[in-house]
Amino acid sequence: MIGEWLDIGWVDEIPVRGSRTVQVTGGGDIAVFRTGDGKVFALADRCPHKGGRLSQGIVHGGAVACPLHNWRIALDTGEALGEDKGCTPVIPVKVSGGRVLLCRTATMKAAA
């Protein structure tokens, strides 16, 4: 039986106020972010506006700025902030024993 959580590595491998990507075979990438206060979030690696790679954006507070048009996306909800409208899929994530775990079902669905 396949486990419910995917172990993607050590939390320390994700730069503070930065991200790393997880490639999903046959699908899009997942961006995993680490905020300045050490919280970890995961989103589909595409902005809802023009598909920019959110993993290449700048993390500030609880949001990431898309590198294409500076849309700010909330890391906890995937929603565009301010007057912008749109949402990118959120993947449940947890840290256990210093390891970052992504929900397998949500990861596969978001990457499809």
C-alpha positions in Angstrom: 0.0 0.0 0.0 1.3 3.5 -0.9 1.4 5.9 2.0 -0.8 9.0 2.2 2.3 11.4 2.5 5.2 11.9 0.1 8.5 12.6 1.9 10.3 15.2 -0.2 13.4 15.9 2.0 14.7 17.9 4.8 13.0 21.2 5.7 16.5 22.8 5.9 16.9 22.1 2.2 14.3 24.8 1.5 15.9 28.2 1.8 14.3 30.6 4.2 12.0 33.0 2.3 12.6 30.8 -0.7 11.3 27.6 -2.4 12.2 24.4 -4.1 10.2 22.5 -6.7 9.0 18.9 -6.7 8.7 17.4 -10.2 5.6 15.1 -10.6 5.9 12.5 -13.4 3.4 13.3 -16.1 2.3 16.6 -14.6 3.2 20.0 -13.5 5.6 20.9 -10.7 4.8 21.6 -7.1 6.4 24.6 -5.4 7.3 24.2 -1.7 7.9 27.5 0.2 9.5 28.3 3.5 8.7 31.6 5.1 10.9 33.8 7.3 9.3 32.4 10.4 9.9 28.8 9.3 6.4 27.8 8.1 6.2 25.5 5.1 3.6 25.7 2.3 3.0 24.0 -1.0 1.2 25.2 -4.1 1.0 24.2 -7.7 3.9 25.9 -9.4 1.8 28.2 -11.6 0.3 31.6 -11.1 -3.5 31.7 -11.8 -2.9 34.9 -14.0 -0.5 33.8 -16.8 1.0 30.6 -15.5 4.3 32.1 -14.2 6.4 29.8 -12.0 5.7 30.8 -8.5 8.8 29.0 -7.3 10.8 31.8 -9.0 9.0 34.5 -7.1 9.9 36.4 -3.9 8.4 35.2 -0.6 7.5 37.9 1.8 5.4 37.3 4.8 2.7 34.8 4.0 2.7 35.4 0.2 4.8 34.9 -2.9 5.0 37.5 -5.7 4.7 36.0 -9.2 7.9 36.8 -11.2 5.9 37.7 -14.4 3.5 40.4 -13.3 4.0 40.7 -9.5 0.6 39.1 -8.5 0.8 38.3 -4.8 -0.5 34.8 -4.0 -1.3 33.8 -0.4 0.7 30.7 0.6 -2.0 29.3 2.9 -5.0 29.6 0.5 -3.5 30.0 -3.0 -5.7 33.0 -3.5 -4.5 36.1 -5.4 -4.3 39.1 -3.0 -5.5 42.7 -3.4 -7.7 43.4 -6.4 -6.4 40.5 -8.4 -8.7 37.4 -8.8 -7.6 33.8 -9.1 -6.4 30.8 -7.2 -3.8 28.2 -7.5 -4.2 24.7 -5.9 -2.9 24.3 -2.4 -1.2 21.0 -1.3 -1.5 20.0 2.4 2.0 19.9 3.9 3.4 18.9 7.2 6.9 18.8 8.8 7.7 15.7 10.9 11.1 15.0 12.4 12.6 17.7 10.2 11.2 16.1 7.0 8.7 17.8 4.7 5.7 15.7 3.7 3.2 16.4 1.0 -0.3 14.9 0.7 0.0 12.4 -2.1 -3.5 12.7 -3.4 -3.5 16.5 -3.5 -0.1 16.5 -5.1 -1.2 14.3 -7.9 -4.4 16.2 -8.4 -2.7 19.6 -8.5 0.0 18.4 -10.9 -2.5 16.9 -13.4 
